[in-house]
Amino acid sequence: MSDTIGVDEARAGLHGLVRRAAVRGERIVPTEHGQVAAVLISPQELADLEDGLALARYEPEKATGTVDTVSHDQVVSEARGEARSRAA
């Protein structure tokens, strides 16, 4: 669900709009002079969109074999090395 609202009205009721986006998952669309100025969404919706974008970027690389990967062992090894260098 999306609610279009003028910027001035959005400014006056920002707290309530933030709660609507965060709690109810509504999209709030402030407009200025009839043009979309921004979109207020929940943190979860943003995370979902970012995950979808990352996957969309990854799939073509995976299909062509050009994706850079790091093994689990390499990650663990590097993490342990960083922990030792910080302790020293």
N, C-alpha and C positions, 0 to 999 in steps of 0.2 A: 504494500500500500504506500502511496506517495501523497504528500500534502504540499501544495505550492502556496507560498506565503511571501508577501512583500518584505524587503529587507528591514524597513522600519518596524514593521510588526514583529518580525523575527527578533530584532534587537531587544524590543520591549519584553518579549516573552521567552528569551533564550533558555532560561532554566527549565521551563516546562517542555520546550522543544527537545532539549538534550535528553530529558527523561523519557520522552516519547520514543526517541530514536533508540536509546540504550535499553529500555525496559520492554517496550512493545515491538521493537524492530521496525518501526516506521521509518520511511525515508522522508526527510524534510527538505524541500527545495526552495530556498530563498531566491527571489527574483528582484532585479533592479531594472526599472524601465522596461518591464516585460521580458527581460532576458534572464536566463538562469545564471545566478551569480555563484552558487555553491550547492553542494548536496551534503546533508547531515545524515550519517548512517551510524549504526552501532559498531562497536569494535569487532564483534563477531562477524558481521557482514563484510567489513573491510578485510579481515583475516581470510575469509572464504574467497573473496575476490582476488586477493594476492596469491592464495594457493592455486586458484584456477589459472591465473596468469603464469605462474611459475611452471605449472604442468604444461600449459600450451607452448611455452618456450622450450621445455625439456623434450617433449615428444618428437619434434623434428630432428633434434640433435641425436636422440636415441636411435631413430630410424636410419639415420645416415652414418651412425657410428662415430660421431664427432663429439660426443659428450665426455667431459672430463670427470673422472670418478676418483675417489680416494677410498682405499680399503679401510675396514674397521680397525685392523691392526695398526695401520699407519696413523689413524686418528688417535688411538690409544697411546701409541708411542710418542707422538708429538705432544699430547696432553701431559703425559708424565714428564717429558723433558722440560716443558714450560713450568710445571710445578716445582721441579728441582731447581731450575734457574731462579725462580722467585724466592725460594727458601734460602738460597745462598747469599 
